[in-house]
Amino acid sequence: QVQLVEAGGGLVQAGGALRLSCAASGSVRSINTMGWFRQAPGKERELVATITSGGNTNYADSVKGRFTISRDNAKNAVDLQMNSLNVEDTAVYYCNYRDFFRAPSWGQGTQVTVSA
């Protein structure tokens, strides 16, 4: 089993920036994908960005050019730098881990609120 601990989030004005961090522990495989999803009130959870252990990234169209995902394989950690935030980015952000051998793991979620 893999445990995920998130940090970061909070309240920021539109146009501002925040950084989210997530660290994985437990039975972490060397080949895996980590990333961030978000869920706004009344909406389904959606992908924000993912990054493989090989460094391949994938972004939602809505965050391309504003968000940057990065990882430190030695620490089993992934960060999400969020710039130029807007009110539509307000959501609970969840860290995600997956590999070939088990169901995905989720963090507890961290609130990001962007005020106009």
Secondary structure, 3 states (H helix, E strand, C coil): CEEEEEEECEEEECCCCEEEEEEEEECCCCCCEEEEEEECCCCCCEEEEEEECCCCEEECCCCCCCEEEEEEHHHCEEEEEECCCCHHHCEEEEEEEECCCCCCEECCCEEEEEEC
